[in-house]
């Protein structure tokens, strides 16, 4: 229950009570301002943690880009071709503006989409034209906003809307920033949302501030405090954000301390407009309009956004003040719940969802089917940008897994995890794997992470936790054409930070259309992620005695008698101790030798064995028919190595897998990379690939031996030597 102790209602008209009501109104106004500024746990307190995130992002950007700058002339660098002398930037741009251009060049860094794809210019036909400019962190609102504007421009005979939209990362380009400034100068309404990257937030403030007073309305939804202070709706302002001592501000402080902050804020977003409705003054009306705007925006559907634009325009654009319009109240969606692409509704109770799910006629599941808990962003659902979510859910179900896809209205995803991922009867974990499709840390999203809280929730659940990555700041084509890959800010926010929660598998699973901004599943990646999520689930249920484990040792240099060696490590001594520990835990290690020396001799007949010599035990001979059937990418290796079997890990007829099997444990010797005599090619060749013997080794581990997991002892990773992107 939420009590507004500072709000009193009186029908008396005495001066005393008038003064009291004026004081009450000021309190509520301050409360509305404080509430809006803090509502998703992302206001003043978030500033410090946002700074930390920005430091990580800046370091990531610099590390990826290798920005070089002089005091006066700053030159865009192109990773693929070096400096681009024809595009110097000399107009006082900051170092942050000089994020390296990738293959596209032109000063646009990792984001090359022209913002004009979001521009909508209507035919006026005697109607009032309202000019709207918006800047958002991600593109999920683009499609819904465009649909809303196109509908209004087609069906409304009194008003039409000219719209210009920008994604935050596009403003690193000086041309886009100049275009934004020009658009804001002639705008009626400015809208910003989730502006949490500090150097870009500063640019927004710098661009909008000179025109704030001339704007009819300026609406900033949860963003950094400096940007939130730009808010202006009539008499409603947030210039004093963070300084309010109102009842609601006190309530928010208590909620922060008690841990129920976001839930309390979302309840207040629903409740405060109802209170303000009964306060008869322009100030209360403006505050209520802001809170209703927030509800329209959080609702996110094209219908909500249509009514949002109409409501703000009629209230604050002078030319529309006397026009009659039908404006519907915001349609609200659950702040917390369960969503499924084929379900008739969103569910707020796990039992109700399971009653629907288990009686579906379109899908049948095995009794012991794995259950995957999927974590989603609510904003993608309400705006209709859910194609990538639907694709992943269908991929999981096509492979025989059940799904429980949950969402949250704020940025604390631990709440739906704790509410929907536990069996309501046994109180044990109901899901076998958690798969987050948000890409963000479990608690706090892009601005304010609470890793201890996230870890506490995940420990209670105690199941594997995967965090995959949607392309938020790049289109599919931008990412595919890039030699570096994922945008460095996204690497910081959606690869590095989730790992602090214990997140696994940061694989990119979805792309973004360059024209509509809509998300779509990258099918080959969704398939791989679904397979791994189900593997994690089955491994959790599998008995130790049935689990298969491959242990890989290294040999470098390959002709120096270094099989199973590593700097400062006793490799076989370590393996022997691990095997003894596995035996105690119930793993099948077969007739494993009783001491370290015998273990070495069983794999290596000579302790100074050289790679590919008769001194290595051959565990498996893979003929060409088996290799070509099991290794689906083997034809791609022909360019560098010719047809199999080649002369590495080969007897001329078969590909040889060196090692020894003990029960359900395989100890293997990793093949050479094949480039040891040419280290520069190994490090820098874009076309380098593993040879057939290398491919056969890992094909054996996966398809023949059937390993559930692989442990590498003393080996150097090979991923960085393979073709592909950093992320």
Beta strands, then each sheet from edge to edge (+ up, - down):
strand 1: 74-78
strand 2: 82-89
strand 3: 128-136
strand 4: 159-167
strand 5: 189-193
strand 6: 217-220
strand 7: 232-233
strand 8: 236-237
strand 9: 336-338
strand 10: 371-377
strand 11: 402-408
strand 12: 433-436
strand 13: 464-467
strand 14: 469-470
strand 15: 508-512
strand 16: 519-521
strand 17: 549-553
strand 18: 618-623
strand 19: 654-662
strand 20: 665-669
strand 21: 709-713
sheet 1: 1+ 2-
sheet 2: 4+ 3+ 5+ 6+
sheet 3: 7+ 8-
sheet 4: 9+ 11- 10- 12- 13-
sheet 5: 14+ 15+ 16-
sheet 6: 18+ 19- 20+ 17+ 21+
end
